[in-house]
Amino acid sequence: MTGIGLIIVFILAIVLMIVAISKFKIHPFLSIMGIALLFGLIAGIPLYKYTDANGNAVSGIADVIGAGFSGTFSSIGIVIIFGALVGTLLERTGAALKMADSVVRLVGKKHPELAIELMGWIVSVPVFCDSGFVILNPIRKAMVKRTGTSSVAMTVALSLGLYISHCFIPPTPGPIAAAGTLGVGDSLLLVIALGALVSIPALIASYFFAMLIGKKVKSSEDKEENDQVKTYEQLVAEYGKLPNGWLAFAPIIVPILLMALASAFAMAKVTIPLLAFLGTPIIALAVGAIVAIVSLFVAGKGKDFYELTNDTLKTVGPILFITAAGGVLGKVIASSDLVNYIKTNAAVFETVGIFFPFVLAAILKSAQGSSTVAITTTAGIVAPMLPLLGLGSPALASLTVIAIGAGAMTVSHANDSYFWVVTNFGGMTPQDGYKTQTLGTLVVGIASIVGVFVVSLFLH
């Protein structure tokens, strides 16, 4: 099948995948793999491998699926595992709490909404936003009582701060997976830099939205003045002795520095073998994980290391398989005639450019709820289209990761587990959740894609 008919089949396949995940509750891995197989067969990919009349080998559908699956694992799988392990260790040692406290000291207690937002933004770089909210929620409640500010404003600021870095900045698994799928897995430092840059308008928009919505919506916490809230000292006591500031930030800072130094020397055309080795994303994150492990043993919790590693692998397993499934779908698309059709109509798609991955990710996010699924699936779909969208350069491909992340936070509602974490821990009703979390993610998503578009004007 070719031409407009194949485009229609592609659109219907995406719709069917969304319905399978959101309505019929079929696991994303099975849904994506099933749709990839179905689309490949309809698109005319051969049932088996054979040699054509010119002596060229033509891959069958099973070979295409296998190549897409293994290619994703080989390029990004280990990076995702190390990134998740760093997050788990930071959570258990209390390093996340120490980082949060450092931000409060830096920003000051007179700006609690800004402090909690930046706190969330930093903590969610290595820690899942759901876990990050649970970790930081006691601090949020203590700050509400201490400063007398709106509980809703603090909840929204924390939620959106966590969400922005969760969708934008590696080593969060979603952006790492998208970077690998889009062929910029070796340029994680650039992805991190662009994610941090686009975070600025997103953080500004979320801050002002939190301040505004805090005046209009009241939570149960705003109505209860005498509930018991743990002090910072009590929170610290639960962890035992917290790591010092350097040891808390090191598992994140060290990998970034290693990648930065390796990139700088490579740009200067200076080769230092050891630094080039340590600056490879897999090795850099492995070093970060080693530093986090050291922190765990320093905290006297080394006996928990096996259990924590096992829990991390259980958590990251579904992400790895969903990411691989997204790679399969992308490989099937690339092997069909869809790409050739798009090439002949490239001018149409180039006019959409950076907005195409944003819209596709937003549709997937709103339909099935998971930002990680939206990111990985969109990356798999968009990867073979990058040159046709005018996004083929390493810089623009890296920015596409951020555009996908912007779409993957637009919007969080009742089919998103994070929506329920925020509303329940924030003392809000579902109706209030739509006014705060859902509307807030829409605001920050729009602000993010505007930031992405502005940045894209200066890249080539």
C-alpha positions as CSV (number, residue, x, y, z in Angstrom):
1,M,0.0,0.0,0.0
2,T,1.2,3.5,-0.8
3,G,0.1,7.1,-1.0
4,I,-2.7,8.7,0.9
5,G,-4.2,5.3,1.7
6,L,-1.1,4.5,3.7
7,I,-1.4,7.8,5.6
8,I,-5.0,7.0,6.5
9,V,-4.0,3.5,7.7
10,F,-1.2,5.1,9.8
11,I,-3.6,7.5,11.4
12,L,-6.1,4.7,12.1
13,A,-3.3,2.5,13.6
14,I,-2.4,5.3,16.0
15,V,-6.1,5.8,17.0
16,L,-6.5,2.0,17.5
17,M,-3.3,1.9,19.6
18,I,-4.7,4.7,21.8
19,V,-8.0,3.0,22.2
20,A,-6.4,-0.3,23.0
21,I,-4.3,1.3,25.8
22,S,-6.8,3.7,27.3
23,K,-10.2,2.1,26.8
24,F,-9.5,-1.6,26.7
25,K,-6.6,-1.4,29.2
26,I,-4.3,-3.5,27.1
27,H,-0.7,-3.1,28.2
28,P,1.2,-0.5,26.1
29,F,3.9,-3.1,25.2
30,L,1.3,-5.4,23.7
31,S,-0.7,-2.6,22.1
32,I,2.3,-1.0,20.4
33,M,3.8,-4.4,19.3
34,G,0.4,-5.5,17.9
35,I,-0.1,-2.2,16.0
36,A,3.4,-2.4,14.6
37,L,2.8,-5.9,13.3
38,L,-0.7,-5.0,11.9
39,F,0.6,-1.8,10.3
40,G,3.6,-3.6,8.8
41,L,1.4,-6.3,7.2
42,I,-1.1,-3.8,5.7
43,A,1.8,-1.6,4.5
44,G,3.1,-4.5,2.5
45,I,6.2,-5.5,4.4
46,P,6.9,-9.1,3.3
47,L,5.9,-12.0,5.5
48,Y,9.4,-13.6,5.2
49,K,12.9,-12.6,4.2
50,Y,13.9,-13.3,0.6
51,T,16.2,-12.2,-2.2
52,D,14.8,-10.1,-5.0
53,A,15.6,-10.3,-8.7
54,N,18.5,-7.9,-8.4
55,G,20.1,-10.1,-5.7
56,N,19.2,-7.7,-2.8
57,A,18.0,-9.2,0.5
58,V,14.5,-8.0,1.5
59,S,13.7,-8.2,5.2
60,G,10.5,-9.9,6.4
61,I,8.2,-8.5,9.0
62,A,9.8,-10.7,11.8
63,D,13.3,-9.4,10.9
64,V,12.1,-5.8,11.0
65,I,10.5,-6.3,14.4
66,G,13.6,-8.0,15.8
67,A,15.9,-5.3,14.5
68,G,13.8,-2.5,16.0
69,F,13.6,-4.3,19.3
70,S,17.3,-5.2,19.7
71,G,18.4,-1.8,18.3
72,T,16.6,0.1,21.0
73,F,18.0,-2.1,23.8
74,S,21.5,-1.9,22.6
75,S,21.4,1.9,22.2
76,I,19.7,3.0,25.4
77,G,18.7,0.2,27.7
78,I,21.7,0.3,30.1
79,V,21.5,4.1,30.3
80,I,17.9,3.9,31.5
81,I,18.8,1.3,34.1
82,F,21.6,3.3,35.6
83,G,19.5,6.5,35.6
84,A,16.7,4.8,37.5
85,L,19.2,3.2,39.9
86,V,20.7,6.6,40.7
87,G,17.2,7.9,41.5
88,T,16.3,5.0,43.8
89,L,19.6,5.4,45.8
90,L,19.1,9.2,46.1
91,E,15.6,8.6,47.5
92,R,16.7,6.0,50.0
93,T,19.8,7.8,51.4
94,G,17.9,11.1,51.9
95,A,20.0,12.9,49.3
96,A,16.8,14.1,47.6
97,L,15.8,15.7,50.9
98,K,19.2,17.3,51.2
99,M,19.0,18.7,47.7
100,A,15.6,20.1,48.5
101,D,16.9,21.8,51.7
102,S,19.8,23.3,49.8
103,V,17.3,24.9,47.3
104,V,15.3,26.4,50.2
105,R,18.4,27.9,51.7
106,L,19.4,29.3,48.3
107,V,16.0,30.8,47.3
108,G,15.0,31.8,50.8
109,K,11.9,31.3,52.9
110,K,10.2,34.5,51.6
111,H,9.5,32.8,48.2
112,P,8.1,29.4,49.2
113,E,6.3,28.7,45.9
114,L,9.5,29.4,44.0
115,A,11.5,27.3,46.4
116,I,9.3,24.3,46.3
117,E,9.0,24.5,42.5
118,L,12.8,24.6,42.0
119,M,13.1,21.9,44.6
120,G,10.8,19.7,42.6
121,W,12.6,20.5,39.3
122,I,16.0,19.4,40.7
123,V,14.7,16.3,42.6
124,S,12.8,15.0,39.6
125,V,15.9,14.9,37.3
126,P,16.9,11.5,38.8
127,V,13.6,10.6,40.7
128,F,10.2,9.8,39.1
129,C,7.8,12.7,39.6
130,D,5.3,10.5,41.4
131,S,8.0,9.4,43.9
132,G,9.4,13.0,44.0
133,F,6.0,14.4,45.0
134,V,5.6,11.8,47.8
135,I,9.2,12.5,49.0
136,L,8.8,16.3,49.0
137,N,5.2,16.5,50.2
138,P,6.0,16.6,53.9
139,I,8.4,19.5,53.3
140,R,5.7,21.2,51.3
141,K,3.2,20.9,54.1
142,A,5.7,22.1,56.7
143,M,6.5,25.1,54.5
144,V,2.8,25.9,54.2
145,K,2.4,25.9,57.9
146,R,5.6,27.9,58.4
147,T,4.9,30.6,55.9
148,G,1.1,30.7,55.8
149,T,1.0,30.5,52.0
150,S,-1.7,28.8,50.0
151,S,-1.5,25.0,50.1
152,V,-2.9,24.7,46.6
153,A,-0.3,27.2,45.2
154,M,2.5,25.1,46.9
155,T,1.0,21.8,45.6
156,V,0.8,23.1,42.0
157,A,4.2,24.7,42.1
158,L,5.7,21.4,43.4
159,S,3.8,19.3,40.9
160,L,4.7,21.3,37.8
161,G,8.3,21.7,38.9
162,L,8.6,18.0,39.2
163,Y,6.8,17.4,35.9
164,I,9.0,19.7,33.8
165,S,12.3,18.0,34.6
166,H,10.6,14.6,34.5
167,C,9.7,15.2,30.8
168,F,12.7,17.2,29.7
169,I,15.9,16.2,31.4
170,P,17.9,12.9,31.5
171,P,18.6,10.7,33.3
172,T,14.8,10.5,33.7
173,P,14.0,7.4,31.5
174,G,11.6,9.0,29.1
175,P,14.0,11.7,27.7
176,I,16.9,9.2,27.7
177,A,14.8,6.7,25.7
178,A,13.7,9.4,23.3
179,A,17.2,10.6,22.8
180,G,18.4,7.1,22.0
181,T,15.5,6.5,19.6
182,L,16.1,9.8,17.8
183,G,19.8,9.0,17.3
184,V,21.2,11.5,19.8
185,G,21.9,9.1,22.7
186,D,25.5,10.1,22.6
187,S,24.6,13.8,22.9
188,L,22.8,13.6,26.3
189,L,24.7,16.7,27.5
190,L,23.1,18.7,24.6
191,V,19.6,17.3,25.5
192,I,20.2,18.2,29.1
193,A,21.2,21.7,28.2
194,L,18.3,22.3,25.9
195,G,15.9,20.8,28.5
196,A,17.3,23.2,31.1
197,L,17.0,26.1,28.7
198,V,13.4,25.4,27.8
199,S,12.6,24.8,31.4
200,I,13.0,28.5,32.1
201,P,9.7,29.7,30.3
202,A,8.0,26.5,31.6
203,L,9.0,27.3,35.2
204,I,8.0,30.9,34.9
205,A,4.6,30.0,33.5
206,S,4.0,27.4,36.2
207,Y,5.1,29.7,39.0
208,F,2.6,32.5,38.0
209,F,-0.1,29.9,37.4
210,A,0.4,28.4,40.8
211,M,0.2,31.9,42.4
212,L,-3.0,32.7,40.5
213,I,-4.8,29.4,41.1
214,G,-3.9,29.4,44.7
215,K,-6.1,32.4,45.2
216,K,-9.1,30.7,43.6
217,V,-9.0,27.1,44.8
218,K,-8.9,25.9,48.4
219,S,-7.8,22.4,49.6
220,S,-8.7,20.6,52.7
221,E,-5.3,21.7,54.1
222,D,-6.3,25.3,53.7
223,K,-9.4,24.6,55.8
224,E,-7.7,22.6,58.5
225,E,-5.4,24.7,60.7
226,N,-4.5,22.4,63.5
227,D,-3.3,19.2,61.7
228,Q,0.1,17.9,62.8
229,V,2.9,18.6,60.4
230,K,6.3,17.1,60.8
231,T,9.2,19.6,61.2
232,Y,12.2,19.5,59.0
233,E,14.2,18.0,61.9
234,Q,11.7,15.2,62.2
235,L,11.9,14.4,58.5
236,V,15.7,14.3,58.8
237,A,15.5,12.0,61.8
238,E,13.5,9.5,59.8
239,Y,16.4,9.1,57.4
240,G,19.1,9.3,60.0
241,K,22.1,11.4,59.1
242,L,21.7,13.0,55.7
243,P,24.6,13.1,53.3
244,N,26.5,16.4,53.0
245,G,25.6,18.7,50.1
246,W,28.4,17.5,47.8
247,L,27.6,13.8,48.2
248,A,23.9,14.5,47.7
249,F,24.4,16.3,44.4
250,A,27.4,14.3,43.2
251,P,25.5,11.4,41.5
252,I,23.8,14.0,39.2
253,I,26.6,16.5,38.9
254,V,29.5,14.1,38.2
255,P,28.0,12.4,35.1
256,I,27.1,15.9,33.7
257,L,30.7,17.1,34.3
258,L,32.2,14.0,32.7
259,M,30.0,14.3,29.6
260,A,30.6,18.1,29.4
261,L,34.4,17.7,29.6
262,A,34.4,14.9,27.0
263,S,32.3,17.0,24.6
264,A,34.4,20.1,25.2
265,F,37.7,18.2,24.3
266,A,36.0,16.5,21.3
267,M,34.9,19.9,20.0
268,A,38.5,21.2,20.5
269,K,39.6,18.1,18.5
270,V,41.7,17.0,21.5
271,T,41.6,13.3,22.3
272,I,42.1,12.1,25.8
273,P,41.2,8.3,25.8
274,L,40.3,8.0,29.4
275,L,38.1,11.2,29.4
276,A,36.4,10.1,26.2
277,F,35.7,6.8,27.8
278,L,34.3,8.3,31.0
279,G,32.3,10.9,29.0
280,T,30.3,8.2,27.2
281,P,26.7,8.4,28.6
282,I,26.6,4.8,29.7
283,I,29.9,5.1,31.5
284,A,29.2,8.6,32.9
285,L,25.9,7.4,34.4
286,A,27.6,4.2,35.7
287,V,30.0,6.5,37.6
288,G,27.0,8.4,39.0
289,A,25.5,5.2,40.1
290,I,28.8,4.2,41.8
291,V,28.9,7.5,43.7
292,A,25.3,7.0,44.8
293,I,26.2,3.4,46.0
294,V,29.0,4.9,48.0
295,S,26.6,7.3,49.5
296,L,24.3,4.4,50.4
297,F,27.1,2.6,52.3
298,V,28.2,5.8,54.0
299,A,24.7,6.2,55.3
300,G,25.0,2.7,56.8
301,K,22.3,1.3,54.5
302,G,24.5,-0.9,52.4
303,K,22.6,-4.0,53.5
304,D,19.6,-2.7,51.4
305,F,21.6,-2.4,48.2
306,Y,20.5,-5.7,46.7
307,E,16.8,-5.1,47.5
308,L,17.0,-1.5,46.0
309,T,18.7,-2.8,42.8
310,N,16.0,-5.4,42.5
311,D,13.2,-2.9,43.0
312,T,14.8,-0.6,40.5
313,L,14.9,-3.3,37.8
314,K,11.3,-4.2,38.5
315,T,10.3,-0.6,38.1
316,V,12.4,0.0,35.0
317,G,11.5,-3.2,33.2
318,P,8.2,-2.1,31.8
319,I,9.8,1.2,30.7
320,L,12.5,-0.7,28.8
321,F,10.0,-3.0,27.0
322,I,7.7,-0.1,26.1
323,T,10.7,1.8,24.8
324,A,11.7,-1.2,22.7
325,A,8.2,-1.6,21.4
326,G,8.3,2.1,20.4
327,G,11.5,1.3,18.5
328,V,9.8,-1.6,16.8
329,L,7.0,0.7,15.6
330,G,9.5,3.2,14.3
331,K,11.4,0.5,12.5
332,V,8.3,-0.8,10.9
333,I,7.3,2.8,9.8
334,A,10.8,3.3,8.4
335,S,10.5,0.0,6.4
336,S,7.2,0.8,4.9
337,D,6.5,3.1,1.9
338,L,5.2,5.8,4.3
339,V,8.6,7.5,4.4
340,N,8.9,7.6,0.6
341,Y,5.5,9.2,0.4
342,I,6.4,11.8,3.0
343,K,9.6,12.5,1.0
344,T,7.6,13.4,-2.1
345,N,5.4,15.7,0.1
346,A,8.2,16.9,2.3
347,A,7.3,20.6,1.9
348,V,3.9,20.0,3.7
349,F,5.6,18.3,6.7
350,E,8.4,20.9,6.9
351,T,5.8,23.6,7.5
352,V,4.7,21.7,10.6
353,G,8.2,21.1,11.7
354,I,8.9,21.0,15.5
355,F,5.1,21.2,16.3
356,F,4.4,17.8,14.8
357,P,6.1,15.7,17.6
358,F,4.5,18.0,20.2
359,V,1.0,17.5,18.9
360,L,1.5,13.7,18.5
361,A,2.9,13.4,22.0
362,A,0.1,15.5,23.5
363,I,-2.6,13.3,21.8
364,L,-0.9,10.2,23.1
365,K,-0.5,11.6,26.6
366,S,-4.1,12.9,26.9
367,A,-5.4,9.6,25.6
368,Q,-3.6,7.0,27.7
369,G,-2.2,9.0,30.6
370,S,1.5,8.0,30.8
371,S,4.1,10.6,29.9
372,T,6.8,8.0,29.5
373,V,4.6,5.9,27.1
374,A,3.8,9.1,25.2
375,I,7.5,10.1,25.0
376,T,8.8,6.7,23.9
377,T,6.0,6.0,21.5
378,T,6.2,9.4,19.8
379,A,10.0,9.1,19.5
380,G,9.6,5.8,17.8
381,I,7.1,7.2,15.3
382,V,8.9,10.5,14.6
383,A,12.5,9.0,14.3
384,P,12.3,8.0,10.7
385,M,10.6,11.3,9.8
386,L,13.2,13.7,11.3
387,P,14.9,14.6,8.0
388,L,11.5,15.1,6.4
389,L,10.4,17.4,9.2
390,G,13.5,19.5,8.8
391,L,14.8,18.2,12.1
392,G,17.7,16.0,11.0
393,S,20.6,17.8,12.5
394,P,21.9,16.6,15.9
395,A,20.9,19.9,17.5
396,L,17.4,19.9,16.1
397,A,17.0,16.2,16.9
398,S,18.0,16.9,20.5
399,L,15.4,19.7,20.6
400,T,12.8,17.3,19.2
401,V,13.3,15.3,22.4
402,I,12.2,18.4,24.4
403,A,9.3,19.1,22.0
404,I,8.1,15.5,22.6
405,G,8.5,16.0,26.4
406,A,6.4,19.2,26.2
407,G,3.6,17.3,24.5
408,A,4.0,14.4,26.9
409,M,2.9,16.7,29.8
410,T,-0.1,18.1,28.0
411,V,-2.3,17.2,29.8
412,S,-2.5,15.3,33.1
413,H,-6.0,14.2,34.0
414,A,-7.9,11.3,35.5
415,N,-6.1,8.6,33.4
416,D,-2.7,9.7,34.7
417,S,-1.5,8.2,38.0
418,Y,0.3,11.4,38.8
419,F,-3.0,13.3,38.7
420,W,-4.2,11.2,41.6
421,V,-0.9,11.5,43.5
422,V,-1.1,15.3,43.3
423,T,-4.8,15.6,44.2
424,N,-4.8,13.0,47.0
425,F,-1.6,14.2,48.7
426,G,-2.5,17.8,48.0
427,G,-5.9,17.4,49.8
428,M,-7.9,18.3,46.7
429,T,-11.0,16.9,45.1
430,P,-10.9,15.5,41.5
431,Q,-12.8,18.6,40.4
432,D,-10.2,20.8,42.0
433,G,-7.6,18.6,40.3
434,Y,-8.9,19.5,36.9
435,K,-8.7,23.2,37.8
436,T,-5.2,22.9,39.1
437,Q,-3.2,19.9,37.8
438,T,-4.9,19.5,34.4
439,L,-5.1,23.2,33.6
440,G,-1.6,23.7,34.9
441,T,-0.1,21.1,32.7
442,L,-1.9,22.7,29.7
443,V,-0.4,26.0,30.6
444,V,3.1,24.6,31.1
445,G,2.9,22.5,27.9
446,I,2.0,25.5,25.8
447,A,4.7,27.6,27.4
448,S,7.2,24.8,26.8
449,I,6.4,24.4,23.1
450,V,6.6,28.2,22.6
451,G,10.1,28.0,24.2
452,V,11.0,25.1,22.0
453,F,9.9,27.1,18.9
454,V,11.9,30.1,19.9
455,V,15.1,28.0,20.5
456,S,14.5,26.2,17.1
457,L,14.9,29.6,15.4
458,F,18.6,29.7,16.5
459,L,19.5,26.1,15.7
460,H,20.3,24.4,12.4
